[in-house]
Amino acid sequence: MTLGAILILNCGVCAKSWRGLGPLHSTKADVVRLFPQCSGSASYCDFRLKQQGVFIVFSSSLAHTHETCGERLANDTVLSITVSPSTDQEVKDLRLNKTLYRKIGPSLWGYIYLNEGEGVVLNVKKGRVGQIAYVPPPGERSLCPIYYGNLEDFLPLDPHLPTVTISCPTEIEAGRLIVFTASSVDNPRISFAWTVSGGRIVGGQYSDQVSVSTEGFDGDGIIGTVEMRILGLGHIQETSCVVKIKPKKN
């Protein structure tokens, strides 16, 4: 099936699926039956199919994030499908029903063509299609409001992933609280999962700042580690910071 055939959107149903796969209606098992190369994938599957790149996101990517809908979905439910044609596919060749689309832009990334009702988002620059995202229709998107968010910002899927840095005090007296702080780009899809080598996390898990109690800790230092996750991509990066623990003053 060609990209143009997929996006003949005059019918109301075809836009909601790609090659028979529908967000929130298909699972990883359905994907693997069509594309065995996804069998070893965890939170997403990224592969090439003839003249296009394909990026399929599973609900396991929502683990340890602020988005809780993963707890209500079947394991490895498909959340979204993004197709990136590698040829010069022009938007005019897609024969879009323009009454169904809202054109947004321009911006640095070009224009966004948004079909809210059928859950299709296109990124178009200089008349050529950059990416096409398939998401559920509005009533179903409300199940995962953080992940789907504002569809105007759903594309483009930026290949340059953000990094995370961490800060902490050099040393602290035993018995006092340690505050570890993570810094990255401002993105509502980012969350942070924290672990510590000693002490006890007493607040801030999954946020950009965590508090650690050192009460009763008798070691020389505590290592705080933050794992940055992005909704739809899962684990991205982790980094650590070491705090020296000084004996409590008498």
C-alpha positions as YAML, in Angstrom:
chain: A
units: angstrom
residues:
- id: 1
  name: MET
  ca: [0.00, 0.00, 0.00]
- id: 2
  name: THR
  ca: [1.43, 3.39, -0.94]
- id: 3
  name: LEU
  ca: [1.58, 6.36, 1.39]
- id: 4
  name: GLY
  ca: [-0.87, 8.20, -0.82]
- id: 5
  name: ALA
  ca: [-3.36, 5.34, -0.66]
- id: 6
  name: ILE
  ca: [-3.15, 5.29, 3.12]
- id: 7
  name: LEU
  ca: [-4.04, 8.94, 3.33]
- id: 8
  name: ILE
  ca: [-7.04, 9.14, 1.02]
- id: 9
  name: LEU
  ca: [-9.03, 10.53, 3.89]
- id: 10
  name: ASN
  ca: [-12.45, 10.91, 2.31]
- id: 11
  name: CYS
  ca: [-13.49, 7.76, 4.16]
- id: 12
  name: GLY
  ca: [-13.97, 8.17, 7.90]
- id: 13
  name: VAL
  ca: [-12.39, 4.91, 9.09]
- id: 14
  name: CYS
  ca: [-9.17, 4.49, 7.11]
- id: 15
  name: ALA
  ca: [-7.46, 7.47, 8.74]
- id: 16
  name: LYS
  ca: [-7.67, 5.84, 12.17]
- id: 17
  name: SER
  ca: [-5.35, 2.96, 11.33]
- id: 18
  name: TRP
  ca: [-2.15, 2.23, 9.46]
- id: 19
  name: ARG
  ca: [-1.83, -1.16, 7.77]
- id: 20
  name: GLY
  ca: [-4.58, -2.45, 10.04]
- id: 21
  name: LEU
  ca: [-2.93, -1.17, 13.23]
- id: 22
  name: GLY
  ca: [-4.96, 1.27, 15.30]
- id: 23
  name: PRO
  ca: [-3.73, 3.27, 18.31]
- id: 24
  name: LEU
  ca: [-5.32, 2.03, 21.55]
- id: 25
  name: HIS
  ca: [-6.90, -0.87, 19.62]
- id: 26
  name: SER
  ca: [-3.79, -2.83, 18.59]
- id: 27
  name: THR
  ca: [-1.03, -4.37, 20.70]
- id: 28
  name: LYS
  ca: [2.61, -5.23, 20.26]
- id: 29
  name: ALA
  ca: [1.53, -8.78, 19.34]
- id: 30
  name: ASP
  ca: [-0.45, -7.35, 16.41]
- id: 31
  name: VAL
  ca: [2.58, -5.33, 15.35]
- id: 32
  name: VAL
  ca: [4.94, -8.33, 15.56]
- id: 33
  name: ARG
  ca: [2.62, -10.43, 13.38]
- id: 34
  name: LEU
  ca: [3.07, -7.86, 10.62]
- id: 35
  name: PHE
  ca: [6.63, -6.79, 11.43]
- id: 36
  name: PRO
  ca: [8.66, -9.54, 13.18]
- id: 37
  name: GLN
  ca: [11.58, -7.14, 13.58]
- id: 38
  name: CYS
  ca: [9.64, -5.54, 16.45]
- id: 39
  name: SER
  ca: [9.66, -8.71, 18.56]
- id: 40
  name: GLY
  ca: [12.65, -7.60, 20.62]
- id: 41
  name: SER
  ca: [11.44, -4.03, 21.13]
- id: 42
  name: ALA
  ca: [10.43, -2.74, 24.53]
- id: 43
  name: SER
  ca: [8.76, 0.67, 24.70]
- id: 44
  name: TYR
  ca: [8.83, 1.41, 20.98]
- id: 45
  name: CYS
  ca: [9.81, -0.05, 17.60]
- id: 46
  name: ASP
  ca: [11.71, 1.98, 15.03]
- id: 47
  name: PHE
  ca: [12.29, 0.43, 11.59]
- id: 48
  name: ARG
  ca: [12.35, 1.10, 7.86]
- id: 49
  name: LEU
  ca: [9.71, -0.19, 5.47]
- id: 50
  name: LYS
  ca: [10.60, 0.30, 1.81]
- id: 51
  name: GLN
  ca: [10.64, 4.07, 1.31]
- id: 52
  name: GLN
  ca: [9.51, 5.16, 4.73]
- id: 53
  name: GLY
  ca: [10.56, 5.12, 8.36]
- id: 54
  name: VAL
  ca: [8.10, 3.79, 10.92]
- id: 55
  name: PHE
  ca: [8.02, 4.57, 14.64]
- id: 56
  name: ILE
  ca: [5.46, 2.70, 16.79]
- id: 57
  name: VAL
  ca: [5.10, 3.55, 20.48]
- id: 58
  name: PHE
  ca: [3.81, 1.05, 23.09]
- id: 59
  name: SER
  ca: [2.17, 1.74, 26.45]
- id: 60
  name: SER
  ca: [5.16, 0.28, 28.34]
- id: 61
  name: SER
  ca: [6.87, 3.61, 27.58]
- id: 62
  name: LEU
  ca: [4.59, 5.22, 30.18]
- id: 63
  name: ALA
  ca: [6.15, 3.35, 33.12]
- id: 64
  name: HIS
  ca: [7.57, 5.64, 35.82]
- id: 65
  name: THR
  ca: [6.00, 8.78, 34.36]
- id: 66
  name: HIS
  ca: [3.23, 11.18, 35.37]
- id: 67
  name: GLU
  ca: [0.91, 9.58, 32.79]
- id: 68
  name: THR
  ca: [-1.10, 6.90, 34.61]
- id: 69
  name: CYS
  ca: [-3.21, 5.59, 31.72]
- id: 70
  name: GLY
  ca: [-0.71, 2.77, 31.17]
- id: 71
  name: GLU
  ca: [-2.15, 1.12, 34.28]
- id: 72
  name: ARG
  ca: [-5.55, 0.92, 32.58]
- id: 73
  name: LEU
  ca: [-4.34, -0.32, 29.20]
- id: 74
  name: ALA
  ca: [-3.50, -3.84, 28.09]
- id: 75
  name: ASN
  ca: [0.22, -4.60, 28.13]
- id: 76
  name: ASP
  ca: [2.05, -3.16, 25.12]
- id: 77
  name: THR
  ca: [-0.95, -1.34, 23.69]
- id: 78
  name: VAL
  ca: [-0.06, 0.75, 20.63]
- id: 79
  name: LEU
  ca: [-0.21, 4.45, 21.54]
- id: 80
  name: SER
  ca: [0.78, 6.08, 18.27]
- id: 81
  name: ILE
  ca: [2.27, 5.37, 14.85]
- id: 82
  name: THR
  ca: [4.50, 7.87, 13.07]
- id: 83
  name: VAL
  ca: [5.46, 7.40, 9.41]
- id: 84
  name: SER
  ca: [8.31, 9.37, 7.80]
- id: 85
  name: PRO
  ca: [8.50, 9.07, 3.99]
- id: 86
  name: SER
  ca: [12.06, 9.09, 2.67]
- id: 87
  name: THR
  ca: [10.99, 10.17, -0.80]
- id: 88
  name: ASP
  ca: [9.76, 13.59, -1.86]
- id: 89
  name: GLN
  ca: [6.12, 12.91, -1.06]
- id: 90
  name: GLU
  ca: [4.12, 16.06, -1.79]
- id: 91
  name: VAL
  ca: [1.09, 16.89, 0.28]
- id: 92
  name: LYS
  ca: [-0.97, 17.61, -2.83]
- id: 93
  name: ASP
  ca: [-0.54, 13.96, -3.88]
- id: 94
  name: LEU
  ca: [-2.35, 12.78, -0.75]
- id: 95
  name: ARG
  ca: [-5.69, 14.12, -1.96]
- id: 96
  name: LEU
  ca: [-6.65, 15.24, 1.51]
- id: 97
  name: ASN
  ca: [-10.22, 16.21, 2.25]
- id: 98
  name: LYS
  ca: [-9.28, 19.73, 3.32]
- id: 99
  name: THR
  ca: [-12.58, 20.28, 5.09]
- id: 100
  name: LEU
  ca: [-11.39, 17.79, 7.71]
- id: 101
  name: TYR
  ca: [-8.02, 19.48, 8.34]
- id: 102
  name: ARG
  ca: [-6.86, 22.56, 10.15]
- id: 103
  name: LYS
  ca: [-3.66, 24.13, 8.83]
- id: 104
  name: ILE
  ca: [-1.38, 25.54, 11.53]
- id: 105
  name: GLY
  ca: [1.76, 27.63, 11.03]
- id: 106
  name: PRO
  ca: [4.12, 28.45, 9.58]
- id: 107
  name: SER
  ca: [6.93, 27.74, 12.04]
- id: 108
  name: LEU
  ca: [10.54, 26.61, 11.85]
- id: 109
  name: TRP
  ca: [9.19, 23.12, 11.10]
- id: 110
  name: GLY
  ca: [6.80, 24.23, 8.36]
- id: 111
  name: TYR
  ca: [3.06, 23.61, 8.69]
- id: 112
  name: ILE
  ca: [0.97, 21.19, 10.70]
- id: 113
  name: TYR
  ca: [-2.16, 19.72, 9.10]
- id: 114
  name: LEU
  ca: [-4.40, 18.52, 11.90]
- id: 115
  name: ASN
  ca: [-7.45, 16.27, 11.64]
- id: 116
  name: GLU
  ca: [-8.72, 16.22, 15.21]
- id: 117
  name: GLY
  ca: [-11.71, 14.00, 14.52]
- id: 118
  name: GLU
  ca: [-9.83, 11.15, 12.84]
- id: 119
  name: GLY
  ca: [-6.58, 11.47, 14.78]
- id: 120
  name: VAL
  ca: [-4.16, 12.27, 11.96]
- id: 121
  name: VAL
  ca: [-1.35, 14.83, 12.19]
- id: 122
  name: LEU
  ca: [0.90, 15.81, 9.26]
- id: 123
  name: ASN
  ca: [4.10, 17.84, 9.32]
- id: 124
  name: VAL
  ca: [4.60, 19.56, 5.95]
- id: 125
  name: LYS
  ca: [7.50, 21.77, 4.87]
- id: 126
  name: LYS
  ca: [7.80, 23.40, 1.45]
- id: 127
  name: GLY
  ca: [4.90, 21.32, 0.22]
- id: 128
  name: ARG
  ca: [6.54, 18.01, 1.15]
- id: 129
  name: VAL
  ca: [5.42, 15.61, 3.85]
- id: 130
  name: GLY
  ca: [7.91, 15.22, 6.70]
- id: 131
  name: GLN
  ca: [5.99, 12.99, 9.12]
- id: 132
  name: ILE
  ca: [2.50, 11.58, 9.57]
- id: 133
  name: ALA
  ca: [1.25, 10.59, 13.01]
- id: 134
  name: TYR
  ca: [-1.73, 8.34, 13.70]
- id: 135
  name: VAL
  ca: [-3.37, 8.79, 17.10]
- id: 136
  name: PRO
  ca: [-6.82, 7.86, 18.47]
- id: 137
  name: PRO
  ca: [-9.93, 10.05, 17.94]
- id: 138
  name: PRO
  ca: [-10.76, 12.67, 20.62]
- id: 139
  name: GLY
  ca: [-12.93, 10.52, 22.88]
- id: 140
  name: GLU
  ca: [-10.18, 7.92, 23.20]
- id: 141
  name: ARG
  ca: [-7.28, 10.39, 23.48]
- id: 142
  name: SER
  ca: [-8.75, 11.67, 26.72]
- id: 143
  name: LEU
  ca: [-7.71, 8.35, 28.30]
- id: 144
  name: CYS
  ca: [-4.04, 9.47, 28.13]
- id: 145
  name: PRO
  ca: [-4.24, 13.28, 28.28]
- id: 146
  name: ILE
  ca: [-0.56, 13.91, 29.03]
- id: 147
  name: TYR
  ca: [0.82, 11.66, 26.32]
- id: 148
  name: TYR
  ca: [-1.44, 12.95, 23.55]
- id: 149
  name: GLY
  ca: [-1.47, 16.48, 24.94]
- id: 150
  name: ASN
  ca: [-1.92, 19.22, 22.36]
- id: 151
  name: LEU
  ca: [-1.87, 17.60, 18.92]
- id: 152
  name: GLU
  ca: [-0.55, 20.84, 17.45]
- id: 153
  name: ASP
  ca: [2.73, 19.99, 19.22]
- id: 154
  name: PHE
  ca: [2.71, 16.25, 18.53]
- id: 155
  name: LEU
  ca: [4.92, 16.61, 15.45]
- id: 156
  name: PRO
  ca: [7.62, 16.87, 14.40]
- id: 157
  name: LEU
  ca: [9.15, 14.03, 16.39]
- id: 158
  name: ASP
  ca: [12.51, 15.60, 17.16]
- id: 159
  name: PRO
  ca: [15.41, 13.19, 16.49]
- id: 160
  name: HIS
  ca: [17.68, 15.32, 18.71]
- id: 161
  name: LEU
  ca: [16.77, 14.00, 22.15]
- id: 162
  name: PRO
  ca: [17.28, 16.29, 25.15]
- id: 163
  name: THR
  ca: [19.91, 15.63, 27.79]
- id: 164
  name: VAL
  ca: [19.68, 15.87, 31.57]
- id: 165
  name: THR
  ca: [22.08, 17.29, 34.15]
- id: 166
  name: ILE
  ca: [21.96, 16.89, 37.93]
- id: 167
  name: SER
  ca: [23.08, 19.12, 40.79]
- id: 168
  name: CYS
  ca: [23.52, 18.43, 44.50]
- id: 169
  name: PRO
  ca: [25.47, 19.83, 47.47]
- id: 170
  name: THR
  ca: [29.10, 18.77, 47.73]
- id: 171
  name: GLU
  ca: [28.67, 17.70, 51.35]
- id: 172
  name: ILE
  ca: [26.07, 17.77, 54.09]
- id: 173
  name: GLU
  ca: [25.87, 16.94, 57.78]
- id: 174
  name: ALA
  ca: [24.41, 13.55, 58.68]
- id: 175
  name: GLY
  ca: [20.75, 13.73, 59.62]
- id: 176
  name: ARG
  ca: [19.92, 16.60, 57.28]
- id: 177
  name: LEU
  ca: [17.95, 16.46, 54.02]
- id: 178
  name: ILE
  ca: [19.72, 16.29, 50.66]
- id: 179
  name: VAL
  ca: [18.06, 17.91, 47.67]
- id: 180
  name: PHE
  ca: [19.01, 16.57, 44.24]
- id: 181
  name: THR
  ca: [17.84, 18.64, 41.23]
- id: 182
  name: ALA
  ca: [17.60, 17.54, 37.59]
- id: 183
  name: SER
  ca: [17.64, 20.00, 34.70]
- id: 184
  name: SER
  ca: [16.57, 19.50, 31.10]
- id: 185
  name: VAL
  ca: [14.44, 21.21, 28.46]
- id: 186
  name: ASP
  ca: [10.96, 22.39, 29.42]
- id: 187
  name: ASN
  ca: [8.79, 19.58, 28.09]
- id: 188
  name: PRO
  ca: [5.61, 18.25, 29.75]
- id: 189
  name: ARG
  ca: [6.39, 14.78, 28.35]
- id: 190
  name: ILE
  ca: [9.58, 14.49, 30.41]
- id: 191
  name: SER
  ca: [9.60, 12.83, 33.82]
- id: 192
  name: PHE
  ca: [12.38, 11.75, 36.17]
- id: 193
  name: ALA
  ca: [12.80, 8.52, 38.15]
- id: 194
  name: TRP
  ca: [15.22, 8.71, 41.10]
- id: 195
  name: THR
  ca: [17.28, 6.15, 43.01]
- id: 196
  name: VAL
  ca: [19.75, 6.67, 45.86]
- id: 197
  name: SER
  ca: [22.58, 4.51, 47.18]
- id: 198
  name: GLY
  ca: [21.70, 5.31, 50.79]
- id: 199
  name: GLY
  ca: [19.28, 7.28, 52.87]
- id: 200
  name: ARG
  ca: [15.59, 7.41, 51.98]
- id: 201
  name: ILE
  ca: [13.63, 9.35, 49.35]
- id: 202
  name: VAL
  ca: [10.97, 11.33, 51.23]
- id: 203
  name: GLY
  ca: [9.57, 13.52, 48.46]
- id: 204
  name: GLY
  ca: [9.68, 14.45, 44.80]
- id: 205
  name: GLN
  ca: [9.89, 11.06, 43.07]
- id: 206
  name: TYR
  ca: [9.11, 11.45, 39.31]
- id: 207
  name: SER
  ca: [9.65, 15.23, 39.53]
- id: 208
  name: ASP
  ca: [12.74, 17.30, 38.73]
- id: 209
  name: GLN
  ca: [13.70, 17.65, 42.40]
- id: 210
  name: VAL
  ca: [13.90, 14.94, 45.04]
- id: 211
  name: SER
  ca: [14.48, 15.14, 48.81]
- id: 212
  name: VAL
  ca: [16.50, 12.44, 50.57]
- id: 213
  name: SER
  ca: [16.62, 11.87, 54.31]
- id: 214
  name: THR
  ca: [20.00, 10.95, 55.78]
- id: 215
  name: GLU
  ca: [18.59, 10.20, 59.24]
- id: 216
  name: GLY
  ca: [20.26, 7.04, 60.55]
- id: 217
  name: PHE
  ca: [22.69, 6.83, 57.63]
- id: 218
  name: ASP
  ca: [26.25, 6.12, 58.82]
- id: 219
  name: GLY
  ca: [28.14, 5.90, 55.51]
- id: 220
  name: ASP
  ca: [30.59, 8.34, 53.93]
- id: 221
  name: GLY
  ca: [28.46, 9.46, 51.00]
- id: 222
  name: ILE
  ca: [25.23, 9.07, 49.03]
- id: 223
  name: ILE
  ca: [24.90, 8.81, 45.28]
- id: 224
  name: GLY
  ca: [21.72, 10.17, 43.74]
- id: 225
  name: THR
  ca: [20.88, 8.94, 40.23]
- id: 226
  name: VAL
  ca: [18.18, 10.33, 37.97]
- id: 227
  name: GLU
  ca: [16.77, 8.52, 34.95]
- id: 228
  name: MET
  ca: [15.10, 10.82, 32.45]
- id: 229
  name: ARG
  ca: [12.14, 9.40, 30.54]
- id: 230
  name: ILE
  ca: [10.09, 10.86, 27.72]
- id: 231
  name: LEU
  ca: [6.52, 9.71, 27.18]
- id: 232
  name: GLY
  ca: [6.51, 7.48, 24.15]
- id: 233
  name: LEU
  ca: [10.25, 6.85, 24.18]
- id: 234
  name: GLY
  ca: [10.86, 5.40, 27.64]
- id: 235
  name: HIS
  ca: [14.40, 5.50, 29.08]
- id: 236
  name: ILE
  ca: [16.55, 8.19, 27.51]
- id: 237
  name: GLN
  ca: [19.46, 9.01, 29.79]
- id: 238
  name: GLU
  ca: [20.68, 8.82, 33.37]
- id: 239
  name: THR
  ca: [23.27, 10.69, 35.39]
- id: 240
  name: SER
  ca: [24.43, 10.81, 39.02]
- id: 241
  name: CYS
  ca: [25.69, 13.17, 41.71]
- id: 242
  name: VAL
  ca: [27.64, 12.31, 44.89]
- id: 243
  name: VAL
  ca: [27.14, 13.98, 48.27]
- id: 244
  name: LYS
  ca: [29.73, 13.54, 51.01]
- id: 245
  name: ILE
  ca: [28.18, 12.93, 54.45]
- id: 246
  name: LYS
  ca: [29.90, 14.63, 57.36]
- id: 247
  name: PRO
  ca: [29.50, 13.29, 60.92]
- id: 248
  name: LYS
  ca: [26.81, 15.01, 62.95]
- id: 249
  name: LYS
  ca: [28.17, 17.65, 65.29]
- id: 250
  name: ASN
  ca: [27.80, 16.90, 68.99]
...
